[in-house]
Amino acid sequence: MDQGNTAFMLIAAALVLFMTPGLAFFYGGLVKAKSVISMMMLSFGALGLIGVLWVIYGYAIAFPGADGLVAPWSIDASALGLTSLLETPEDAAFPPLAFACFQATFAILTVALVSGAIADRAKFGAWMVFAGLWATIVYFPVASWVFNFGLADDGSFAYGGWITYGLQEAFGVGAIDFAGGTAVHINAGAAALALALVLGKRVGFQKGVHVPHNPPFVLLGAAILWFGWFGFNAGSELAADGVAALAFINTIGAPAAAMLGWLIVEKVKDGKATSVGAASGAVAGLVAITPACASLHPIWALLLGLLAGVACAFAIELKWKLGFDDSLDVVGIHLVGGLIGTLYLGFFANGTGLFMGGGLAQLAVQAIAAVAVLVYSFVLALVIGFAIEKTMGFRVKNEDEVAGIDTVVHGEVGYSLAD
């Protein structure tokens, strides 16, 4: 067992776990002051619930193991409660529990990302029910499709989900998703769109009415997210080696370029480059580079970041044109950014991209993976959301939304001015 790589994985897991509180600050700063506690609690609630579900059965669904093509919906009964992971095989490179720790943080963050679409108007209890159901029937299986794969000694697939092993068998190349462009960002973005449609628009929904109450919180959250993202991307190599170093440098370059691209769009369109725009641009670049961080030359990573920053800066305007209230732009940043990063690999992935010596096969499998996860997540999130809305109710009363839901839902205020 390599203790250095084990330490690397555990540190990476801690970094990724820190991203969820970072997301809470990022989202919390974007809402109005009377909803900041509620918004941040959606992230912390996801942390608590999904952390428990992962130990009980989430890992067993996401990583059932297998030989050859893994069924789209499988479960390893021996891994329930992580029982089968307590012993480390003699030939293992690291303890199985270290990998389970690392992947747990992905599950937690992905669920928390969805909450940005329902800011200012969601019941906490309804959100927790949604989070548990969506994680169980959407995230855990999708993680198996993407992340549950094993390699033979010659580097070919020995087994895996249909997005990796299955597409490899059909097209000669498997879909590339190094750290979660499909499983995390497209998955969460599609679910966010569905919930935005279920809950409807906020009271007074129109451009310029709902403004961030605390841009310093937004910048703090973005900084924590970027810091944690090095664990997210470089840690996905599961070893401290050259591939991890490539993922690390691309996780610097792409979001930096995306930030510049977003700020240029803001300056040209609105005459001012904003702090919230800088933070949002960096996150857009981080989203786009996630699937591609280990498969791109750093120069092409810079181009991807620039494209993502510009595209996402325009994409967040779609909610005003199409009339869906994606409160904190989960669709515009995570869904669109995830799609851009995933499809970009079809053109520029080292060795297999269309412009890098490959053919159309890589682009085809990237598109199939992206569309499949998008449709699966959107449809099931829509069904779960409507079921909750029609039974226990998902949205607070309009008068509570106007008054601010922190005191109504949690009995607290974010800022007390009393002596």
N, C-alpha and C positions, 0 to 999 in steps of 0.2 A: 504494500500500500504506500502510495506517495503522499507523505504528510504535507509537503509543500502545496500540491494541488488540492488536497483536502482543505487546507487552510484557505487557499484561494477561493474555493467554492463557498465556504462558510462566510467569508468576508463579502463575497459577491451577493450572497443571499441577504446578508444584513443591509447592504446598500439598496437592494431592490425593495426590501421591506420598508426602508426609510422613505421610499418614493410615495407610499400611500399617505403618510402625514404631510409630505410635500405637496401632494395633490390636494389635500384638504386645505392647505394654505392658499394654493393657486386658485382653486375654486372659491374658497371663502372670500378672498379679496375681490372677486368678480361680481358677487351678488350685492344686494343692498344691505345696509348695516343691521336691519331688523331681521335678517335671515341668515346671518353668518354662522351662528351656532348650528342651525338646522343643516346648512350646507356641509359644514365640516363633519357633522355627525353621520352623514350618509357614507362618507369615506371610512370613518372609524367603525361604524356599524358593520360595513363590509369586511373590515379587517378582523373583527371579532368572529363574525358568523362563518366566513369562508375558511378562516384558520381552523375552526373546529370541524367543519365538514370535510376539509381536506384530509385531516388525520383519520376521521371515521371511515370515509369511503371515496373521497375525491381522488386521491392518488390511485386507488384500486381501479377506478374507471379510466383515468387519464393514461395510466401505464400498466395495462394488463399483461404486457409481454405477449409472446406468441412465437410461432415459427411460420415465416412467410407472411402473407397478407393478413393483417389483423382485422377482424370484423368491425364495422363502423361503430357498433355499440357493444362493448365487452366489459367485463369486470373480472378482476383477479381476486377471488374470495380469500385467498391466503394473505392478501395485502390489506384486507380490512383492518382498520386500527393500526396499520403499518406493522403488523405482527411479523410478516415474513422478512422485514427489512432490519430487524434487530441484530441479526448476525451478519458479519461481513465475510463474504467468501474469500478464501485464501488468495485467489488470483485477481481480486478486485483492485482497480486503480484507486478507488476511494470508497468510503462507506456508503451503502445505498441510502442511508438516512440523510447524508449530506446532499445528495441529489433531490431527495424528497423535500428537504428544507428549501432548497433553491427554487424548485418548481412551485411550492406553496405560495411563494411571494408573487409569482406571476398570476396565479389564480386570484389572489386578493386584489391586486392592482387592476386587473382587467374588469372585475365587477365594479370596483369603485369608479372607474372611468365613466361608466354608463350614467352615473348619477348627475353628471353635469348637464344633461339634457332636461332635467326636471327641477331645476333650481327654483326656489321661492314658493313652491306650490304643492310639494309632495308630503304625504303622511309618512312618518318614520316607520311605523309598524308595517304599512303596506310595502314600503321599500324593502324591508328586511325579508318579507315573504317572497317578493319578486327576486331578490338577490339569491336566496337559497334555491328557488326553483330554476332560475336561469342558469346558475352555476352547475346545477345537477344535470340538466338535460341539454344544455348548450355548451358551456365552457369546458367541462370535463371531457365530453366526447370529442369536441373539436381539438382540444389539446392532444388527445390520442391520435387523431388523424395526422397532426402536424409533427408533434414532438416525440411520439413513441416509435422510435426506430432504432435498429441495431445494425451494425456494419460487420461484414465478414472481414477476414484478414487481408483480403485484396482491396478493401475499400468499397466494395459493392454492398448493396442492401442485403441483409440477411432476413430482416422482417421489418414491418412497419405499418403505419396507417395508410389509407388509400391515397392521401395527398403526397406522401413521400414514396413509399414502396409501390403502391398501385399505379401511380402515374409514371414511375420509372419503368415498370413492366410494359406499360402501354406505349410510351413515347420514347423510351430510351434514356430519358432524363427525368429526375424527380423535381417537384417544385422546390425552390429554394426559399426557406423562411428561417433564417438563422436564429432570430430571437423573438419573433412574434408579430410580423406584419399582418398575417391573416388571423392567427389564433388570438391575438391580443387586440390590435387596433381596428382592423376591419370588423372583427367580431363585436367589439364594444361599440364602434360607431354605428353599425347596423341596428343593434339593440337600442341605442340612444335615439335613433330616428323613429323607431317603432314607439318608444315610450313618449316621445314628444307628440306624436299623433294621438296616443291614447289620452294623455292628460290635457291636451289642447293648449291654447295660448294663455299666457299670463294676462291678468287684468291690465288694460292699457298697453297691450303689446304693439309697439311701433318703434321705429328706429329713433334712437336718442333718448328714450324715456328711461330705460333700465341701464344705468351706468355703473361701472365698478366703484364700490365705496372705499376701497383701500388698495390702490396700486402698489404700495410697498409690500403688502401681503402677496400680491401676484408675483412680484419680482422674487421675493423670498421663496415662494413655492416653486417657481421655475428653476431657481438656483438649486434647490434640493432635488428636484426631478433630474436635472442635468447631472448632478453629482451621483445620484443613485443609478442613472442610466448606464454608467460605466460598468457597474455590476450586471445590469440587465444584458448589455450587448457583449462585452468582453467575457463576462462570466459564462455565457452560453457556450463557449468553447470547452468548458469543463476542465481546462488545463491552462497553466500559465506558460504560454508558448507564443510562437510567431503569429498564429492566427488570432489569438487574443489581442496581441499588440496591434494588428491591422484593424480589428474591430474597435479598439480603443482610439486610435488616431482618427478613424472615420467618424467616431462619436464626438470628436472635437470639431472636425472640419465641416461636416454636413450641417449641424445646427447653427454653427457660426455663419455659414453662407446663407442659410435660410433666414436667420435674423436680419441680415443685410437686405435680402430680397424683400422681406415683408416691410421693412422700414422704407425702402425706396418706393414701394407701392403706396404706402401711407402718405409719404411726402408728395408724390405726384398727384394723388387723388384728393387729399384733404389739406395739404399744405403744412402738415406737422407730423413728425415722427414721434410716436408715443412710447411710454414705458410698457404699457400693456401690449402694444404691438411688438416690441422687442421680445418680451417674454413669450408671446404667442408664436412668433416666428421661430424662436429657438425650439419650442416644443414641436412645432410642425416639422422641423428638420430632424429632430430626434425620432419622431414617429416614422418618417420616410426612410431613415437609414437603418431602422431596426431589422427589417428582413434582409437587408443588403450589406450590412456592415463588414462581413467577412468575405464578401465576394466581389468587391469593387476596388480598383486602384484609387488611391486617395484623390486624384484629380477628378475622377468620375464621381466620387462621393461629394466633392464640392459642387459639381454641376447638379447632382440630384438635390442637394440642399437648397441651392438657389431656385431651382424649379419648384420645389415644394413650398418654399417661403412665398414665392410669387403666387402660385396657384391657390394655396390655402388662404392667402390674404383676400383673394377674389371669391373663393368658395364660401367664406362665412357670410357673404352677402346673399347667398341663395335663399336663406330662411326668410328674408324680407320679400324676395320676389315670388317664392313658392308658397309662403304663408304657413310654415311650420315653426313652432317656437322651440328651437334647440337652444336653450338658454345660454349655455357657455361654450357653444360652438364645438361640441364633440363631433358632430357630423363633418363640419367644415375642416377640422384639423385632423381628427383621428381616422375617420372613414376615408376622406379624400387623401390625406397624407399616406395612409396605409396602402391605398390602391396605387398611388403614384410609386411608392417604394417597391411594391410587389411587382408591378408591371415593368418598371425600369430595368429590373434584372433580366427581363427577356431581351433587352437590347445591349446591356453593358456588363452582364455577369462575366467574370473572368473565365475564359475558355469556352463558355456555352452560349453567351449572349449573341444576338444577331450581328452586332457590330464588332464582336470580339472573337470571331472565327467560328462561331456556331451557326445554327440555322434557326428556323422558326419554331422548333420543338420547345425550346425553353420559354419563349413567349406564350405559346399555347398552354403549357402546363401552369404557368403563372396566372394566366387569365382564368383557367378552369378553377384553380384553387381559390382565387379571390372571389369569383362570382358565387361559387358553391357556399363558402362560409358566409358571405353577405346575405344570400337568400335564406339559408338555414337559420341564421341568427335573427334576421328581421322577422320572419314569419313566426317563429316560436316566441320571440319577445312580444310580438303583437298579440298573440293568443294569450300568453300569460298575463300581460298587462290588462287586456280587456276583461279577463276572468276576475282579476283582483278588483278592477274598477266596478264591475257589476255585482260583486259580492260584498267585500268589506270597504270598498271605496279607496281610491288611490290619491285623490286630490283633496286638499283642504277647502273649506268654504271660502268664497270670494272675499267676504268681509275679514276673515282671518288672514288671508293673503295680503290684503291692503294694509291691515294693522301691523303685519309682520309676524311670521310664524314661530319665531324663537320662543316667545312666551307661551303661545298656545300649545305647541308641540312638546317643548322641553322645559318650560317654566324658568327659563334663563334669558339673560340679555348679554349680548356680546360686549357692550361697553356701558359700564355704570358710572355716571358722573356724580353720584352722591358721595359726600364726604365720609 
